[in-house]
Amino acid sequence: MKKMDTIKVGIIQQSIGADVEQNKQKLASCIRDVAAKGAQLVVLQELHNSPYFCQVESTENFSYAEPIPGPSTDFYGRIAAECKIVLVTSLFEARAKGLYHNTAVVFDSDGSIAGKYRKMHIPDDPAYYEKFYFTPGDIGFRPIKTSLGTLGVQVCWDQWYPEGARLMALRGADLLIYPTAIGWESSDTAEEKERQLGAWQTVQRGHAVANGLPVIAVNRCGHEPDPSGMTNGIQFWGHSFIAGPQGEFVAHFGEQEQCEVVEVSLKRSETVRQWWPFLRDRRIEEFGALAKRYLDEE
């Protein structure tokens, strides 16, 4: 397969309601809209079918999970085939009784499943009780080959870890992609909110720089209440963006719903890696200690 020089990427940043079917139909409408505007690759946000149920620990929320393949993969596969796009989705996977994953599924332009990625890093913070629901992924950091190129897809909390991005790059990813659900708690000060958003953007732009690859981060937006009433819920901050291989912003959204098509250069990665040959100069013989949890006194 001949690699493309540029690719048109559709980013869909949406608020999510309580009705799963309404959410899916809303997403389908936006997918068709960006495809009509020329998008070849469309990226959705994390757990886009449902409210962000991880604000509470409740066994009732396992009802959102479904097998892969299953009803949602049938639904999104049909849309990918209809629009002739590569589509990155994020689903709550029911793998077996008592075994669930936070799983990104990638569809090729014929509607077939090109591959999937199971979220590796699972947070457990106030209002983000994901360890109650998700088993850490066991597929590894393996990019997914599609008709448009090789996609290094990870999910949300994975975006804070440089190791996953590096392994995707070393395995030939053309793009790094992060479906995301991250936001502010109401008690955070304005200064703290600014620090959190800045850190989130900076660390991912760093992945772009360190690996000489574009990064696509697609976050949900809007306020979602805490079903328990213990907090004031989460204000998902949006701010989806695409960064080029030197960390430069190619596109940057605000806090509101937005669906846009952005042209991204893939050829530029080769040029940047020639200028900044980080992969060439890695001292791989000295990196074995990175496989340790912590380096106690040696």
Secondary structure, 3 states (H helix, E strand, C coil): CCCCCEEEEEEEECCCCCCHHHHHHHHHHHHHHHHHCCCCEEECCCCCCCCCHHHCCCHHHHHHCECCCCHHHHHHHHHHHHHCCEEEEEEEEEEECCEEEEEEEEECCCCCEEEEEECCCCCEECCEEHHHCCCCCCCCCCCEECCCCEEEECCHHHHHCHHHHHHHHHCCCCEEEEEECCEEECCCCHHHHHHHHHHHHHHHHHHHHHHCCCEEEEECEEEECCCCCCCCCEEEECCCEEECCCCCEEEECCCCCEEEEEEEECHHHHHHHHHCCHHHHCCHHHCHHHHCCCCCCC
